[in-house]
Amino acid sequence: MGKSIMQEDRTICYFCGRNGSRDPLEEHHVFGGANRKLSEKDGLKVCLCGSRCHRNGAGAVHKNKQVSDRLKAEAQKAWEEKYGTREQFVKRYGRNYL
């Protein structure tokens, strides 16, 4: 799994802190679709429990818009701290999540 500016310890789930022994960790690009490559390049990705926190659980990022939006806001904050202004973020990712 590549470098992340959001998560220093990539051996645990970003959301729940589990180590992935029962539910293997998966890498999640915070901004997908057309922005997936930007997410990869900028390090806007986290490790999540594959089933519980990533894909299938009630609070999984792919099932819960509030969780997804919160993660996007956290990613925007990390991006702005490392790379630039809010205006630059919006120009790059197309929207302000804060």
Phi, psi and omega in degrees: 000135184284179184292143178233138175272355184260333190224110181287311181267101184267020176259003178227159178290133180300324183275306190254348177082002178291157185268001176084008182293325179260337181222091187310141180290146176230148178277132179242123173278120186300318178251115183259200179058228182296339182261006182300315180295324176294319177303315179297310182298320184272355179077027180266073180209155182221162174264134181226150171304127188306306183275307189293309188258342183262307190247318196242334184292163180302328179257017180291142185300329179273358180243346189231108183299323179297318178295316179299315180295322178296317179296321178295322177295318178296322178294318178298316179299315179297319180298313181297323179294327184266322193247325186175203187272168176299318179300319178294321178298312181298321178296322183282317186253353172086000183197152174261124180259358181262000000 
